């Protein structure tokens, strides 16, 4: 956005407007300012990508989170209205009008039903997924691990464990945290248990398919810590005969560039879960494009599923909506090259 004032001044003006309306108290100042900054981070990234959907989705998510923390509905709505008011006062007309349209659109969305549904639905391996969720929530890591290993030994394949157990359980853990049913500590523990178990599954992964003489380099962009999704993508490629080089979370862009230049993969897979990291995806794609022999880049992660055209906006070569579709999308793309 073309902001003619500093972020600090803008946030301060929004806070003062909220205080003047009696919507915040002095003891809540730090938390309120933190929330205003979050709102602005998402708004700026949405506008930068010409994507009202990204901001609307964030606002609906934030509303569920804040209401389940016991805050009144007007908390978020008041903040958005104050942001809009201040921006119309201090930004240039074009930018203010654009920001106002994004905020107004999100306020309209808030009037619609947006209760997040459970991810534990009728699906293959539902009983297994529910038992696994119960165990990780009860901090029973060994039992959770034994449950997965015994399922594999009984004939369940790795891909189904990933798709129908780990993936819905991770989503459900996120929903339970969003709705204030579990703590951040529980969420982190559950994620660490799943990562630990995934690390034990490579004997099953490596034996799954004949090799294809194709190489993938996969990682999260810098500042992105949500890595299970891209790790699943990397493992799916390995299962399907690729040589997958998984770099992990928050990979520095220059280091990413160097290893891609060194390994010369057939494909790079990049993930961002948080909308405010989409800019890092765009920057990394530009950086990789400067290589003499730049590989195609596939992007994925939550924002790219919210706005299905976002991958084009960041100038990626292809997009996969899920780990299960990533290999097919990639191999179909490479056939046309």
DAWOTA-V85295 format. One record per pair of residues at least 24 apart in sequence whose C-alpha atoms are under 7 Angstrom apart, sorted by sequence separation. I is the first residue (numbers start at 1). J is the second residue. If there is no record, write none. Layout:
((I	J) (I	J))
This chain:
((225	249) (11	36) (224	249) (225	250) (11	37) (216	242) (224	250) (215	242) (216	243) (217	244) (218	245) (219	246) (223	250) (268	295) (214	242) (215	243) (216	244) (217	245) (218	246) (219	247) (220	248) (222	250) (267	295) (268	296) (269	297) (270	298) (271	299) (272	300) (273	301) (275	303) (212	241) (213	242) (214	243) (215	244) (216	245) (217	246) (218	247) (219	248) (220	249) (221	250) (222	251) (266	295) (267	296) (268	297) (269	298) (270	299) (271	300) (272	301) (273	302) (274	303) (77	107) (209	239) (211	241) (212	242) (219	249) (220	250) (221	251) (222	252) (261	291) (265	295) (267	297) (268	298) (269	299) (270	300) (271	301) (273	303) (208	239) (209	240) (210	241) (211	242) (220	251) (222	253) (253	284) (257	288) (285	316) (206	238) (209	241) (219	251) (282	314) (205	238) (206	239) (205	239) (129	164) (129	165) (133	169) (128	165) (125	164) (124	164) (125	165) (129	169) (230	271) (1	44) (1	47) (158	204) (1	48) (59	106) (158	205) (226	273) (120	168) (217	265) (224	272) (119	168) (137	186) (216	265) (221	270) (52	102) (56	106) (60	110) (215	265) (216	266) (217	267) (218	268) (219	269) (220	270) (221	271) (55	106) (215	266) (216	267) (217	268) (218	269) (219	270) (220	271) (221	272) (119	171) (141	193) (145	197) (214	266) (215	267) (216	268) (217	269) (218	270) (219	271) (220	272) (56	109) (119	172) (137	190) (224	277) (60	114) (118	172) (136	190) (223	277) (222	280) (221	280) (221	281) (18	79) (18	82) (17	82) (14	82) (14	83) (14	86) (13	86) (4	91) (236	323) (3	91) (233	323) (237	327) (232	323) (2	95) (233	326) (1	95) (68	179) (69	180) (68	180) (65	178) (64	178) (65	179) (64	179) (45	275) (45	276) (42	275) (42	276) (41	276) (54	303) (54	306) (53	306) (54	307) (53	307) (49	313))
